[in-house]
Amino acid sequence: MTDSGPKLPTPSRLATTVAKKAAKKTVKMLARKTAEVGADAVRRAADRAGEVGRSAVESGTNRLLPIQLSIDVAVPIHVAWEEWRSCGWLPEGVHRIVDVERDGDALIGHTAGPREVDWEAEIKDEREDESFAWLSVEGTDVAGLATFHQLSERLTRIELDLDVVPTNPSEAMMLALHLAHRRAEADLRRFKAHVEFINPDVYENGTGQGSGSGHEGDTESGNGRRGKSSTRNQHQRSDSEQ
């Protein structure tokens, strides 16, 4: 007589099935732990990279040297001086400040470019035909000094010193890669082209004095148009002599 009931697994097959299930669970657990460890490693690596980047920017900023440039312009020293004070912009390396207006011992303007920022600075030192120093208090963090040196009657050397403190990582990168240095150099060349484009007949007269830039409407004493007043006084003296 045959047994028609269900067949029971043999002990060997039962042990094999249990071992397979245990192995699958072990593999899944190991895979999950490996993934967790890998994610933690990636996060730690990202954190370390961020810390290294911040440290590099900070250390690079601490080692930054001032921007020091010079350029020779073929005009008398007083013309270079007056044009610098009244040209309406200032080089600051990372930024170029435009639409600069003077209000007593303060300068007001904004940075050039599509993302312009309001800018304000204090005039720290001003010596006629010698030096002009400013310190920004809003918009940028720059201390600037321009000095003027007469090489000959119609040749002036302008030396520019900029102490720039970056306000964000992109500015620090511009300084580290000397892009700010090249921008300031380009601004000085722009000033040279501007001032040398002035017709010498505008600022020369019998005494060798100048007339500034010769821009119309710049006759206020606050703009330093010493040359224009000298020319005007000379014409008045000529009329009285006649």
Secondary structure as UniProt FT lines:
FT   HELIX           11..62
FT   STRAND          67..73
FT   HELIX           77..86
FT   STRAND          90..91
FT   STRAND          96..103
FT   TURN            104..105
FT   STRAND          106..111
FT   TURN            114..115
FT   STRAND          118..127
FT   TURN            128..130
FT   STRAND          131..138
FT   STRAND          142..152
FT   TURN            153..154
FT   STRAND          155..164
FT   HELIX           169..176
FT   TURN            177..178
FT   HELIX           179..196
FT   HELIX           200..203
FT   TURN            206..207
FT   TURN            212..213
FT   TURN            216..217
FT   HELIX           221..223
FT   HELIX           226..241
//
